[in-house]
Amino acid sequence: MRKPKSAIEAPTEGYSLIVDGHFKSHHTTIEAAEQAAVALKNRYRMLQVQVYDAASKTRSLVAAPL
């Protein structure tokens, strides 16, 4: 049985949501990650939501829709 990774360790593949500085959900495509991020941001506008790309090790801030 494989031990789950800590929530503070950056994933090594795919795309993840970072909510208020903490890794949360993991997605295999950028489209799925962005869709989940926008849905979360629509529901809770006060959260800081980012999409993390494990391949390039970059974060993209998701802005609240107007």
C-alpha positions in Angstrom: 0.0 0.0 0.0 1.3 3.4 -1.0 1.4 6.2 1.5 -0.5 9.3 0.4 1.5 12.4 -0.3 1.3 15.3 2.2 -1.0 18.2 1.2 2.0 20.5 1.4 4.1 18.6 -1.2 3.7 19.8 -4.7 2.3 17.2 -7.1 4.7 15.9 -9.8 2.1 15.5 -12.6 -1.2 17.0 -13.8 -2.9 20.1 -12.4 -4.0 21.0 -8.9 -6.0 23.6 -7.2 -4.4 25.7 -4.6 -6.9 27.3 -2.3 -5.6 29.9 0.2 -2.1 28.5 -0.2 -3.0 24.8 0.3 -3.1 22.1 -2.4 -6.6 20.7 -2.7 -8.0 18.8 -5.7 -6.0 17.2 -8.5 -7.0 17.1 -12.2 -5.5 15.4 -15.3 -6.3 18.3 -17.7 -6.0 22.0 -17.5 -9.6 22.4 -18.6 -10.9 20.4 -15.7 -8.7 22.2 -13.2 -9.8 25.7 -14.5 -13.5 24.6 -14.6 -13.3 23.5 -10.9 -11.4 26.7 -10.0 -14.0 29.0 -11.6 -16.8 27.0 -10.0 -15.2 27.4 -6.6 -14.4 31.0 -7.1 -18.1 31.7 -8.1 -19.3 30.1 -5.0 -16.8 31.5 -2.5 -15.4 34.8 -4.0 -13.3 35.5 -0.9 -11.0 32.6 -1.5 -7.7 32.9 -3.3 -7.7 30.1 -5.9 -4.8 29.2 -8.2 -4.2 26.4 -10.7 -0.8 24.7 -10.3 0.8 23.1 -13.4 3.1 20.4 -12.2 5.0 20.1 -15.5 6.1 23.7 -15.6 5.8 24.3 -11.8 3.8 27.4 -12.3 0.7 28.8 -10.6 -2.1 30.8 -12.3 -4.4 33.0 -10.2 -8.1 32.6 -11.0 -9.9 35.9 -11.0 -13.5 36.3 -9.9 -15.9 36.6 -12.8 -17.7 39.9 -13.2 
